[in-house]
Amino acid sequence: MFDSYSASELGAIFAMQGFAGLSLFSVFVLMALGLAIIFGQMGVINMAHGEFMILGAYVTYLCSHLVENYAPGLFGVYFFGAMILAFLASGALGMLVEWALIRHLYKRPLDTLLATWGLSLILQQLYRSVFGAREVGVTLPDWLMGSFNLTDMIEVPINGVFVMGLTILITLGVYLMMFRSSWGKQVRAVVQNRTMAGAVGINTEMTDRLTFGIGCGIAGVAGAAFTMIGSTGPTAGQLYIVDTFLVVVFGGAASLLGTIASAFTISQAQSTLEFFLSGSMAKVFTLLTVVGILMLRPQGLFSLKVRK
Amino acid sequence: MKSGFTLYTRKELISLLILAALIFLVFPAVLDVFRLNLVGKYLTYAFVAVGLVLCWGYGGILSLGQGLFFGLGGYGMAMFLKLEASTPEATKIQSTPGIPDFMDWNQLTALPGFWQPFHSFPLTLVLMIAVPTAFAWLIGVAMFKRRVGGVYFAIITQALAAILTVLIIGQQGYTGGVNGITDLRTLLGWDIRTDSAKFILYFVNGGLLMAALVACQFVRKSKVGRLLVAMRDKEDRVRFSGYDVANFKIFIFCFAAALCAIGGAMFTLQVGFMSPSFVGIVPSIEMVIFCAVGGRLSLFGAVYGALLVNWAKTSLSESFPELWLFAMGGLFIAVVLAFPNGLAGVYDSVASRIGKRRAAAPEGAPDAPPAPSDLAVPAAAAHRQPAAAAKDDEERLLLGGDRFLGKPAS
């Protein structure tokens, strides 16, 4: 399948597809980070994670509209405000959901799956009723439009680079929170031994709620970033949820590094294959390979060694 | 299998007879052919739900990929019907006569190899069930032998269902793509689109469902069934007692998959087409909810669950399409939070309360108030001998009552 391309063309194809893969990688990482916290640390299967992401996207969309109409001067920088709002909105909804729903189900992980699936249906219909079934897009500020021309064959879109930078920042932030803050220490303590953590004075209920909220908040930020590279519809979240779960499981739940590595592998494989095969076959091959590897190595790429 | 083995207790036998009467007498008597055909379609989902009762309720294996097996069964039947509909005479306007129309539209000039066996009806019947079962076996061997279960199993089966959907939609020339395999006409020369055919197919479907229920009950009451429950509650103890846990799990998963395949094939026959929209993640999870609503520990409950949820879906989405998703979502949450044992659990607790009241009453009035149940659960079965009630309690104890919910399946 490589015969018809010259070496330099192949190089350009790989570079461009590699870059497209990096955009996909950013979305995967942003979604998977929140999920890795919720699923990996708490063991809750949040099927509504995609909808939390879409909430962030809709918040960004609203912000862009408001700013465009009422404060056009701020349009260049609205995105940063929107991102914070998206985090707060999704996080608050997440904490509410944890309080109303999830906390009753900690001992029944399979049931969280069904309940959050129900939640995702409700949220989808809510978005559809409020924002309409059509996909909406945000207007990008001028400085995010256009692309860098690296060579005459390789073009790199600026918004993609921006989203990638954002991904790196958020990942760093999550890393610092999980491994360098006292909250992170509490979360990890609760995960490893809930009773003991409670006994030494950690408020496990509050830790759970906060963890779930922050996981959902990160999904909201992912949604905000998602608007930079794609449009948002009520069911867009569902498109990514299975892929994201595979990313988390493939990386090895509870391992942030694994999540990033697996997001990178899956997105790169998919986008490189996409050029040579049809999009659907690329996806089939990638996912089948992942499932195959998971069957051989159920614990994922990176696994924490914990005595059970 | 001597005196110790009774397939049906008296109460269960009554439930079975009531269900049979409902399916074979009441529905055909009160519904027109169109509605009866719809009920027949719902009942094909009951095959899946019943399989899930064994697999999930008893075995603790939650599969979110039942649509995969349902779809494979359905596609098997659809491929046979499509080939029968695509005779060279019927398709002579195509550039390649004799192949299904969608292949011609996609510039295929010969029938792909994997379609060839579906020219023969007996081979179709075998493959239709063997292929999904073999798939289930493969998944089961790969996962259960490595002691993967619970959440991981759910996610991976879900991913597989998603993959199959993407594959079917992507390979339009071979599978009919997103429209699926449509325009099916005859089964061995017998027109399946007429009212009389729909009527007959409904009864065939009902009969198969009854057979499936009896087979499931047999599995449930046999040693396998008891081991499944034991495994679900304390897998390690079963393993330490010398049983190979994985084999039992593989068996029950394959069994459920075969049931799904039969349901899928009957679906194709009654609805007249098969498409990827019955294969993917959304239908697979909906199938789980049929089972959850009916009661994950009750075979009959699962049938009623499939009927009720689908009936609600049809009537709600006919009149209030907006409300349907809200209702469905609410149903998921309500079932999980408030009624983990579904309708059957509600019915059982109501029935046992009445049973206790009757036992406590000084003279057992022969006509105690019937069970206050508007849930299409056989009310007559509420009257039962105290001895039978005690036996039921014993059985519930055996199943661990609600306690099992506290244990993750892994």
Contacts between the chains, C-beta under 8 A, distances in Angstrom:
chain1	res1	chain2	res2	distance
A	43	B	151	7.5
A	45	B	151	5.9
A	45	B	154	7.5
A	45	B	155	7.6
A	101	B	333	6.6
A	101	B	337	7.1
A	104	B	337	6.0
A	105	B	336	6.9
A	105	B	337	7.6
A	107	B	405	7.7
A	107	B	406	5.0
A	107	B	407	7.7
A	107	B	408	7.5
A	108	B	336	7.9
A	108	B	340	7.8
A	108	B	405	5.5
A	108	B	406	7.1
A	108	B	408	7.2
A	109	B	150	6.7
A	109	B	151	5.3
A	109	B	408	5.1
A	110	B	62	4.8
A	110	B	150	6.7
A	110	B	151	6.7
A	110	B	154	6.5
A	110	B	408	7.0
A	110	B	409	6.2
A	111	B	336	4.7
A	111	B	340	7.1
A	111	B	405	7.4
A	113	B	62	7.5
A	113	B	64	7.7
A	113	B	151	7.5
A	113	B	154	6.3
A	114	B	285	7.6
A	114	B	288	6.7
A	114	B	289	6.9
A	114	B	292	6.4
A	114	B	332	5.4
A	114	B	335	7.4
A	114	B	336	5.1
A	115	B	332	6.1
A	115	B	333	5.1
A	115	B	336	4.3
A	115	B	337	6.8
A	117	B	285	5.6
A	117	B	332	5.8
A	118	B	328	7.2
A	118	B	329	4.1
A	118	B	330	6.8
A	118	B	331	6.9
A	118	B	332	2.6
A	118	B	333	4.4
A	118	B	336	7.5
A	119	B	329	6.4
A	119	B	332	7.8
A	119	B	333	6.6
A	120	B	329	7.4
A	121	B	325	4.8
A	121	B	326	7.7
A	121	B	328	5.5
A	121	B	329	3.6
A	121	B	332	7.1
A	122	B	325	6.9
A	122	B	326	5.7
A	122	B	329	3.6
A	122	B	330	6.9
A	124	B	325	6.4
A	125	B	322	6.8
A	125	B	325	3.8
A	125	B	326	5.5
A	125	B	329	7.3
A	128	B	322	7.9
A	129	B	322	6.4
A	238	B	281	7.8
A	238	B	282	7.9
A	242	B	155	7.9
A	242	B	158	6.0
A	242	B	159	5.5
A	242	B	162	4.8
A	242	B	281	6.2
A	245	B	155	5.0
A	245	B	158	7.6
A	245	B	159	7.4
A	246	B	155	7.2
A	246	B	159	5.4
A	249	B	152	6.4
A	249	B	155	5.7
A	249	B	156	7.6
A	278	B	170	6.0
A	279	B	170	7.8
A	280	B	166	5.0
A	280	B	167	7.2
A	280	B	169	6.3
A	280	B	170	2.9
A	280	B	171	7.9
A	281	B	167	7.9
A	281	B	170	5.7
A	281	B	171	8.0
A	283	B	163	7.9
A	283	B	166	5.4
A	284	B	163	5.6
A	284	B	166	5.4
A	284	B	167	5.0
A	284	B	170	6.8
A	287	B	159	6.0
A	287	B	162	7.2
A	287	B	163	5.0
A	287	B	166	7.8
A	288	B	163	6.0
A	290	B	159	7.7
A	291	B	156	5.9
A	291	B	159	5.7
A	291	B	160	6.4
A	291	B	163	7.3
A	294	B	152	7.7
A	294	B	156	6.2
A	295	B	142	3.8
A	295	B	143	6.3
A	295	B	146	7.3
A	295	B	148	7.8
A	295	B	156	7.5
A	296	B	142	7.9
A	298	B	143	7.5
A	298	B	146	5.4
A	298	B	147	7.8
A	298	B	148	4.2
A	298	B	152	6.2
